[in-house]
């Protein structure tokens, strides 16, 4: 009878973990979001959260459709979503129909959407928090890294992503950095996050502005497209940078082809799970502060060895995500979501071995 009772209760306890839906806005093959998912799965396992991931297939209509279909059949306790620019209000209205608590990523609202959605907890009571980083600052730092690597260059061309608020902010960072140095931004075009398109666009831009040695891209994937066009000439002659720290970009940095990459935000879904963990335990601040929670870093050939231990496959399993939590750090006043903090953990762990 005891054995039978245990067998009957086991499924109940197994399903008692808080359930979390992460809506990956991109394709299942996206190299950046593959990293996002990998880190999130590790965090969910450590924090005892039941994580399900669905893909939005890089299309706002498909994301809305897939999310609707999922919510009609399942009722997760929490949802982590990245709104599409211009479709954020519809997304929030959809989620408001269900008893699901929400964390949004990356602050993707257009200025006209902000009054309609408000801040977490204002217009939508189940909206707990927004985890984002400063795109202007990150892009400015990336551009400055390119300037430092090519100190005699003062002309820049760039490949941005889709036309949305995120890419507008990244473009602003470029202009700010170039204004500080008195340089010229000839043109930023929209490469739609596509490598092949970025390759062709960079070829055309270099014909139009042959004196441009600084080449900025809003993603590593597009920066690699630029390198496809430049070939061996990239090393030493051009300074090329992107965002995301994808593995192929790390290799290109190590080989001296890619100059720099802004990144660390592949941790964003994992750190959103830390916020959920704290909410489950009644430790999530309310109201939530309207400040960037995630710190980005610039990866270069010089500091790559410093970051490499954390960028190898499987290394995030050695990071204790509870140590980022307010629940497990009562004296901690604010979150420290950064790769630097994770590196300190890994370094301390290796010293003890």
N, C-alpha and C positions, 0 to 999 in steps of 0.2 A: 504494500500500500504506500509506503514511504517513497519507494522508487517510482510508482505511478504518479504520486503527487508531485514529485520533482519534475517528472517529464511534462506534466501538465503546466506547471508554473514556469518552466524554462523559457518557452516562447514569450510569455508575458514580460519577464524580466529583460529578455533580449530586446523587446520592442519598447521598453520603458525609457530608453535613451532619447533625449531630445532630437527630433528629426530636422535636418537642414537641407534645403534645396539650394544649390548653387547654379545659377543660370549663366553658363559660359557664353558670352555674346558672340563668339567667333566660331570658326570651323573647327572640327575635331582635329584637323591636321595643322592648325596654327602653331608654329614652334614656340611663340611666346606663351600662349595660353596652355600649352602642354606643360610648361613649367609651373604656371599658376595652379593648374589642377594637381600636379604632383605634390607641391608644397601643402596644398589644402588637404589632401588625403592624409598626409602625415599628421597634420595638426588635428584633424577630426579624430583620428585613431587615438592620439594622446589625450585629447580632451573628452573622450567618451561621447562623441556626437555622431549620430547616424547621418552620414552625408550621401546625398544623391546629386548627380551632375547631369544636366541636360544642356544641349547646345542651341544657340540662337542662329547659327549658320551665317553670321555676319550680315544679317538682314533684319531690320526692325519689324517687318510684317511677319516673318517667319518666327522671330522670337516671341512676339505677342501670341501667335497661333499656338506654338508649342507650349508656352507657359499656360495658356488657357486650357488646353487639352490636359495638361498634367494636373492642374488644380481642380479640374472637374472630377478627376479620379482619385486624387490623393490630397491629404490635408497636412502639409508639413507644419511644424511649429515655427520655423524660421525660413526666410528666403534671403539669399544674397544675390543682388541683381545690379547690373550696370546699365542704366538707362541709355537709350539712343537719343542723341540730340534731336530735339523737335518731336520726340515721341514719348517724353518722360511723363507728361501729364496722363496720357492714356495708360501707361504702365502703372502708375500709382493708383489710378481709378480702378483698374482691373484688380490689383492686389487688395484694395480696400473692400472688395466684395467678400473676402475670405478672412478667417481669423488667423492670419499668418503675420508674424512680426518680421519687419523688413530692415535690412542694412543695405544701403546703396554704396556703389563704388565710383570713384573718380570725378565726382562733381561735373556731370555732363550737361547740366541744364543751360539752355539758352537764356539770355537776360530776361526775355519776355516770359519765360516759364517760371522764373524764380518766385514772383508774387503769387503764382497759382499753386505752387507746391509748398511754399514756405520753408521752414527749417524742420528738422526731425522733431516729431511730436506736436507740431502746431496744427496744421490742417489735416494731417493723417496721424492719428494717435498711435497706430501700430508701427510707424516709422521710427525706429530706435536711434539710428545713427547713420552718418555718412563718413566713409573712410576714403580720404583722397590725399593727393600731394600737390605741391605748387608747381604746375606745368611751366609757368613763366620763369621761375627761379631755376628749375632743372634745365630748361632749354638755354637760359642765359649761361649757366655754368658749362654746359656742353659747348656752346659757341666760344666761350673764353678758353676752353681746353684746345679747341682747334686753332685759335689765335696764338696761343702760347707755343703750340707745336710748329706753326708756320709764322714766326714773328714778322717776317717781311711781307706777308700777304695782307691785303686790305680790301679784297673784292670777294664777295660771297654769292653763291647761288644755292638754291635749296629745293628739296622735294618734300612737300608736306603730305599729310594723309587725306582723308575725306574732308569735305567742308563742314566743320562743326565747331563747337565751342572749344573742345580739347585742342584741336589743331590751331585755332585762332590764338589760344594762349601760348602754345609752343612757338608760333610765329612771332608773337610779341616779345618773347625772350630773346629771339635772334636779333630783332631790331634794337632792343635795349643794349645788348652786348656790343653790337656793331657801332651804335651811336657813341658809346663810351670811348671807343678806340678811334673814332673818326673814319671808320670804314664804310664801304658801300655794299648794300644788299641789292644786287641787280634784279633778281626775280625769284620768287618762291612759287612753284607750281604744285598742283595736287596730283600726287601719284597713286591715290586710292589704296595705299598699303600694298601695292603690287610690285614685285621685284622686276618683272620684265618691263612693265611700263616705266618704272623709275630708271631703268637702264637706257631706254630710248629717250626719255625726257632729259636725262643728264647729257646724253650725246648732243641733243639739240641745243641745250643751254650753253654747253662749252663751245659750240660753233658760234653762238650768238655773243657770248661773253668770254672770249679766249683767255683773258687775263685773270679769270677767277680760279684761285687755288684753294679757297675754302669752300667745301661742299657739305652742307648740313642736310640731314634727313630726319624725318619724324619717327622713323623706325629702323631697326637694324636690317630688317628684311629689304627695305628699299635702299639702305646704304650698301648692302651687298649687291644690289642691282647696279648701283653707281660703280662699284668695283668691277663688275662684269664688263662695263664699258671701258673703264680706265686700263684694266689689265695690269701688267707689271709696272706701268708708269705711275701707279698710285703711290708706291713707296718712295718717299722723299720729295716728290714733286707736288702732290696734293695732300691736303689734310681733310679727311672725310670722317663724319661722325653720325651716330644714330641713337636710337633709344631701344632698350629692352634686354640687353645682355643675353641674347639667344646663343646657343652653343657654337653655331657657325661663325657668329660675330666674334666670340671670344677667341676662336682659332685665328681669325683674320687679324685681331689685335696682337696676338702673340707673334704672328708672322710679320708685323709691321705694315700690313696693308690698310687696316682700319685704324684710325687714330684714336677714337674715343667712343664710348657709349654711355648714355645716362640710363640708370636702371636700379634694380632692387625691388621694383613694384610687382614682380612676379610673386611676392609674398602677400599681396593685398587680400586675397581670399582667405589665406591662412590666418592672417591677423584679424580679419572680420570674424572668424570662428572664435578667436580669443574674446572679442567683444560679446559674442553670443554666450560663451562660457560664463563670462562675468554677469551677464543678464540673468542667466539661469540661476546663479547664486546670489542675485540681488545686489551685485556690486557695480553694475554699469552706471556711470554718472547720469543724472537726469536733472535739468536738461543737459544735453550733450554740447560740448564746446564747439563753436564754429571756427576751428583752426585745422590746418593740414595735419593729419595724424601720421603720415608716412613720409619718411625721409629718403630721398634718392641720392645716389652717389654717382661719380663719374669714373668709369673704368678705362684705364689706359695701359699701355705696355709696361709702364714703370710700376704701377700698383697691382697689376694682374696677379703676381705671385702672392700678394697679401690676401686677395679675395679668392684665389683658386681653391683653397681647402674647402670652402663652402659651396663652390660651384660644381664640384664633382658630383656625379650621380649618386644619390642615396645619402649625401652628407646631412641633409636636413633631418634625418632620423635621429641624429645625435644632438639636436637642439631641443631643449625643454620648453615647449610653448607655454606651460603654466607659469614660467618665470617672467613672461610678459604680462601676466594677468594681475589685476588689482586684487582679486580674490586671494591670491597666494602671496601678495606683497602689500599688506595692510598699510605700511608706512609710505608706500609709493603714491604720489599725488597725481601723476599723469602717465600716459602710455609712452613707451619708448619703442616704437615700431620702426626698426631699421636693421639693415644688414650688418652695420657696425656692431650693434648690440648682440646680434647672433654670433658674429665673429669672436667677440669677447668670451661668450659662452664656450665656443668650440676651443678657443685657445686655453681657457682655464681647464677644460676637460682633458685636453692633450697633455698638459703639464702634470696632471694627477696620475697619468698612466705610467 
